[in-house]
Amino acid sequence: MGTPRSAAARVRVRYADTDQMGVAYYANYLAWFEVGRTELLRALGWSYREMEAAGVALPVIEASCRYLRPAHYDDELDVRTTGTLVSPAQLAFEYDVRRAGTGEVLATGRTLHAGVNPQGRPCRLPARVRDLFV
């Protein structure tokens, strides 16, 4: 429905993000996806804080991640995030996590989000957010 918009964010794998072998724990990729989403919205001139102040939250209703190569302690990662308006009430984000410097793809993923009002009921996204992705 909408036009994809994208941005990149850099994260560094912290020691706390890894297992005993120094490999990043798989669930951390979902947290890095959140960094990417937040930075994409910020790059487009909007933020989660502003959206929530406008009475709309954007919970994840679906998530997937495909792990291709491990990230290790102290690696710098580039998280490229692309957002697309799926409907007036839903946004989809796709992620590409690469090792900085080499560009090696470590993981790809997708999350789907629905707009909900303060009572937790589905609602349309604010016009300002919809307009960012059309």
N, C-alpha and C positions, 0 to 999 in steps of 0.2 A: 504494500500500500504506500509506504513512505520511501523517501530517499535516504540511503544509508549515510551516516555521518561517522567519522572516526577520529581517534586521538590515540596517543601513546603515553604510557607512564613507565617509569623505571622503578624497579624494586630490587632490593638486595636480600638474598637468602640469609636470614639470621641463624645463629647457632640453635636458637630455640625452635626454629622451623624444621630442624632435621632430626633424623633418627640416629642411633648409635654409629651408623656407618657414614654419617655426614650427608645423607641423601634427604632431600626435601620430602616431608610427609605429604601424602597425596591431597589431604583436605586443605592444605594451605593454598592450593591453586584456586579454590573458591574464594578465599580471602583476597588473593591477588586479582581475581576477576572483579571483586568489589572496588578495589583501588582503581582499576581501569574504568569501570562505570562512572565512578565519582569524578575522575579526571575528565572523562568525555563530557559529562554534563557541565562541569566547570568551564571547560574549553568553549562550550557553546553558550556560556553566559548565564548558566542556571545552576542550582545546587540542590541536593537532597534537602538541606535545611530550609531553603525557600519553598520547595514543593510541600514539605510538611507544614510549614507556616501557612500555606495556601489551603491546607486541609486535605492533602492527598499523600498517602504513603505508596510505596512501590515495592511490595513484597515479591520475592522470588516464588514463582509457582511451578517452575520446572528448571532443572539444571543438568548439564551433562559435561563431561570432560574426557578427552582422549589423550592418554599419556603416551608420548613417543620416545622421549629420552629423559633421564633423570637430571634434576637440578641439584647442585651441591652447595654445601656451606660456602658462603661468601661470594657466590656467583651473582653477577648483576644480570637482571632479567628485564627485557622490554615486553610490556604487555600492551599489545595493540587491541583496541576495543572498537567495534563497529556497532552502532545502534540503528535500529529500524523500527518505525511505527508499524505495528501489525494491525491494529484497529484503533478506534478512538479511545479505547480503554487499556490497550496492551502495547508494551515495548519489548523487543527482542534484542539481545546483545550477543555478539559473537566475539570470541577472544582468540588471540594468537600469541602464545608465550614463547619468546625467543631468547637465547643466550646472547647478551650484549657482546658486541665485538665480532662474533662469528656469524650471527644471524641464524644459528641452528634452531630449528623448531623443536621445542620441548613438549608442548601440549597445545591442543586446541579445545575450545569449549563453546557452550551456548547457555544463556539463561533467558527465561521468559518471565516477564513481570506484569502484574495487573495493578491498575490504579484502584485503591480502596480509600473510602472516607474514614473519618475518625471513629466511626462505629464498626469499622471492618467490613463494610458492604462495598461491593464493586461500584466503581464510578468512572466517569470519563476523566481522562487526563486533562490538566489545565490547558487551555488553548495555547498558552505560551510554550508549553512542552510539545504539544502536537505540532506546532508551527516549526519547531527546531528540526523535525524529521520529515518535513514535506518539501 
